[in-house]
Amino acid sequence: MAELKHLIDVWTGYAQGLAGSIGALAFVCAFIWKMVAIDTRSVTEAKRWIGRIVFGTIGVELAGVLVRVLTDSVSR
């Protein structure tokens, strides 16, 4: 059971790192888009994307915490 828990922890860490990296890149791109946009509709859309990216990144972190809680409860 310890090996399975370790495997889940490792892969969860990889997934969180990948999602965090992609999220950071997407956030930077959306922020630049917001800064250089001339049209107010584009600025509004960029703000929406920034909100989605932040919400998604927080969701990934919460999912990682949930996985840790569930694996800790099974191993006891």
Order of alpha helices (4+ residues) and beta strands (2+ residues): alpha-alpha
